Amino acid sequence: MKTTNYFRATRLRPDRVLIRDEWIQRVVEFPEAEHIQADGRIRRWGRIREMDNLYLRVILMPDGETVHNAFFDRGYKP
């Protein structure tokens, strides 16, 4: 999985260490929703059943494969 320096730094935060790479990959490959930001970055959301159905938001760089950010989006409504 390709990642940015920012992503690697934020993985150390206590609220992010429990996010598994396989969950990120699942959202990248099989998103339930997608939105392209004005700067070209791609937001993708997917439900993580293992985490009581919380939605994981993954932000990709415009290339569609480099992960820039990933976090549980508590405000997301499908």
C-alpha positions in Angstrom: 0.0 0.0 0.0 1.4 3.4 -1.0 1.2 6.1 1.6 2.2 9.7 2.2 4.5 10.9 4.9 1.5 12.6 6.5 -0.4 9.3 6.7 2.6 7.5 8.3 2.9 10.2 10.9 -0.8 10.1 11.8 -0.8 6.4 12.2 1.0 7.0 15.5 -2.0 8.8 17.0 -3.9 6.8 19.7 -7.2 7.1 17.8 -5.6 5.7 14.6 -3.3 2.9 15.7 -6.2 0.4 15.8 -7.1 0.9 12.1 -5.9 -2.2 10.2 -4.3 -2.0 6.8 -6.7 -4.6 5.5 -9.7 -2.3 6.4 -8.1 0.6 4.5 -7.5 -1.6 1.5 -11.1 -2.9 1.6 -12.4 0.7 1.5 -10.0 1.6 -1.3 -11.1 -1.4 -3.4 -14.8 -1.6 -2.5 -16.0 1.8 -1.3 -19.7 2.3 -0.3 -19.4 6.0 -1.3 -16.9 8.3 -3.0 -16.4 12.0 -3.4 -13.7 13.9 -5.3 -12.5 17.0 -3.6 -11.7 20.3 -5.3 -8.0 19.6 -4.9 -8.3 16.2 -6.7 -8.0 14.0 -3.6 -10.5 11.2 -3.4 -12.6 10.5 -0.3 -13.9 6.9 0.1 -16.1 5.5 2.8 -16.7 2.0 3.9 -18.5 0.3 6.8 -16.2 -1.7 9.1 -18.3 -4.5 10.7 -15.5 -5.4 13.0 -15.7 -2.0 14.6 -19.5 -2.0 15.3 -20.3 -0.8 11.8 -18.4 2.5 12.1 -17.5 4.1 8.7 -13.9 4.4 7.8 -13.0 7.4 5.6 -9.9 7.0 3.4 -8.4 9.9 1.6 -6.5 9.1 -1.5 -4.2 11.3 -3.5 -5.4 12.1 -7.0 -3.5 9.0 -8.4 -6.3 6.9 -6.7 -3.9 4.6 -4.9 -1.7 6.6 -2.5 -3.3 6.8 1.0 -3.1 10.2 2.6 -5.4 9.8 5.6 -7.7 7.2 7.2 -10.0 7.7 10.2 -13.3 6.7 11.5 -15.8 9.3 10.3 -18.3 9.5 13.2 -20.3 12.2 11.3 -20.8 10.2 8.1 -24.4 9.2 7.2 -24.9 6.8 4.3 
